[in-house]
Amino acid sequence: MYKKILVPVAFDHRPNTGVAMEVARKLLSEGGRIVALHVMETMPGYIEHYIPPEHVREARDAAKASLVAEIGGVKDVETELLEGPPGATITDYARDHDVDCIVIASHKPGLTDYLLGSTAARVVRHAPCSVHVVR
């Protein structure tokens, strides 16, 4: 069905990451690609000056290792680690890399999600492709 599927991975939605990967595999065409993407929030400029650069590198390396561990060491899934606001970064990545489908995990919404909007809701509203939301 889809040639390139993006699976955003949020470490606070761990139980749903496996389910999102299963859904992505079922939707993937033969010869297609799955990309697991984790987006690190951008550090505010007023804090950045107080954090040693080696701590930032260590945090980035730890996030990359967590992403690889999260997908279970599956060899045929590419991993990407980006920095920025998650909703916009995910949709921008999908637009810039010809993604056919995004399979994103979501939690059950609470009151704050209705007022502020979750990352999954932003992706659904702004994605340039099909989006499957997994709960």
N, C-alpha and C positions, 0 to 999 in steps of 0.2 A: 504494500500500500504506500508506504513512505520511504524515500531514499535516504533522508537525513533527519534523525530525530534528536532533539535536545532534551536532556533530562536534568533540570536544575536540582541541585542537591543542597538542602539546608540541614545543617547538623542537628537542629532542634526538631526535625521531622523524621528522625531515623526510622521509626517503624514503617513509614510509608515509602522509604526510598526503594526497598526491595520490591514492593508492589509496583511502583512506578517503572522500575527496570523490567519487570515481567510484562507489563502492559506495552512498553516500548518494543520489546522483543516480538510480541505478537503482532504489532502494527508494522514492523520493519519488513521492507521488501528484500528479496534475495539480493545480496551484494550491497545492501544499504549500510549505513553507519549510524552508530549511537554515540553521542557526545554527552558526557556527564560534566556539568558546569557548576562550580561553586563560586559565589560572588561574596567577596569580603567587603564589608562596609568601609567606605573611605574615612580615614582618620581626619577629624577636624584640624584645620591649620593651627589653631591655638594650642592644640595638644602635641602636634607633630614635633614641635621644637624641643619638647621635653623628653621625648622617647629616643633612646639611642638607636641608630640605624641597624645595629646588629640584632636588637630586639624585634624590630619590624621584619627583618629577614628571617629570624627564627619563627616568628608567628606565621609568616607566609609558608615556610617550609613545613611547619606543623599542619597547617591547613591543607597543603598539597598531600601530605602523608595521610591525613584523615580522609580526604576525598578518595584516594586510591584504596584505602581500607574499607571505606563505605561501599564501594562497588564490588567488594569481595575479591579483588585481584583478578577480575575478569580481563582477559587479554585483548578481546576485540572491542572494548569500549574505550574511546579516547577520553582523556580528562583535560579540562581547562579550568584555570583559576584566574579570575579577574577581580578587579577592585572597582567599586562604585555603588550607586544606589541599586539594589537588587532588581526591582521591577524594570527600570529603564535599561539596565545593563543586559538583562536577559533578552528583552525584546530587540535591543540594538544588535546583540550577537546574532539572533535569529535572522534579522534583516540582512546583516552584513555577510553572513555565511550560508545563505540559501537553505535555511532549515525549512523542511516541509511540515514538521509537526513538533510541538512541545508537549511533553508529558510531565506535569508538575504535581507534586504532592501538596496537599493542603490539610490543615487541621480543621476541626469543627469550629466555626466562627463564634466569637463572643461579642459582647457589646462594643468593645474597642475596635474590633475588625469592621463593624458596620459604620462606625464613625470615621475611622482612619483609612480603612482599606488594607487588605493583606497583599503580600507580594503576588500571590496567585490571582487575586482579583485584578491587580494592575496588569499582569501578563495577559489575562483573558481579554481585557478591554483594549490593549494596545498591540497585541501580537500581529505580525504580518502573515501568520499561517494558522493552521488548525491547532487547537489546544485541547488536551485531554487532562482533566483534573481528577486526581486520585485521592480518595479519603480513606 
